[in-house]
Amino acid sequence: MKFVRFGDRNAEKPGLLDAAGNIRDLSGVVPDLSGAVLTDLQRLQSIDPESLPLVDGSPRLGACVAGTGKFICIGLNYSDHAEETGHAVPSEPVIFMKATSA
């Protein structure tokens, strides 16, 4: 299940991608995708994406989790990913940060 937040900056709505890659509106189920909401993943996983309203057009995608200033990321975190990018598997994790304002 892939979650997204879509819409105008600072007014994003929660959504998820269906099997065809379309955005489905989750705002009738949860107010936003925050750390508190994501602690109950079982409930979210039980939702049938086809039961949610389809979002028209190609809305702007925002940060995937609300209220987060930055993400700490691990790059090349599995061998297939390293191979896809043409890099060797690192001997130590490649750690970087991504600001939600970037």
N, C-alpha and C positions, 0 to 999 in steps of 0.2 A: 504494500500500500504506500503510495507516494502522496505526501501532503504538500500543499502550496498555500501561499497567502497571495491574494490577487486584488487589484484595484488601485485607486489613487494613493499616492504616498501619504502615510499617516491615517489612512482610512481603509486599510486592507481588510479583506474578508477571508475567513478560512475556507479552504477547499481541498479537494483531492482529485487525483487523476484517475479516470476510469481505464478500462483495458485498452480502449482505442486512443488514449492520450488526451481525451477531452477533460476540461476542468469541470468539476461538479461542485456546487455551492454547499458548503457545510454549515453556513451561518444559522440555519434553522435547528442545528443539532448542538453546536458549541459556539460560544461568543467569539472565541479566537483560538489560535493554536499557541498556547503558552506552556511553560513547564508544568503548571498545575494540571492542565487539560491532558497533556501527554502522559501523565502518570497512570491514566486509565486507558491504556492502549487496547485492552481487551474489548471495551465497549465500542471504541472507534472501529476496530477490526470487524465487528459484527454488523456494521452498516453495509447494506447493499448499495454500491455506487449508483446503480441504475435507478434507485429510488430518490436520488437527489436531483435538484434542478440543474440542468445543463447551462453553463455560462456561455453566452454568445460572444463571438469575436475573439480577439487576441488581447486580453487585458494585460496590463503591466503586472509582473510578478515581483513581490516584495521579499523581504527576509522570511525564511521559512518558519521561524519561531518568533512570536511577539515578545517584546521586552528584553531582547538580547542585544548587547552592544557589540559583541564580537564573538566569533567562533574560533576555537582552537582546532586545527585540522592536522591530520596525519596524511602526508602524501605518499604515494606509491606503497600503500598499506597492504597490498597483496601482490603476489608474483605476476598474475595476469595483467594487472594495471601497469606494472613496470614494463612488461613486454609490449603492451598496447602503445605505450608512449616512447618505446625505443630506448628505455633506460635499464640499467642493471638494477637488480634488487639491492637496496641499500643495506649496509651492515648494521646501521642504526636508523631509527625512525627519522623521517623528514617531517619536522614540525613547523607549521606556519599559522599565522592568524589572518582572519578575514573580517574586516569591519563591516557591519551592516550598512554603513554609509558609503561604502565603496561602489 
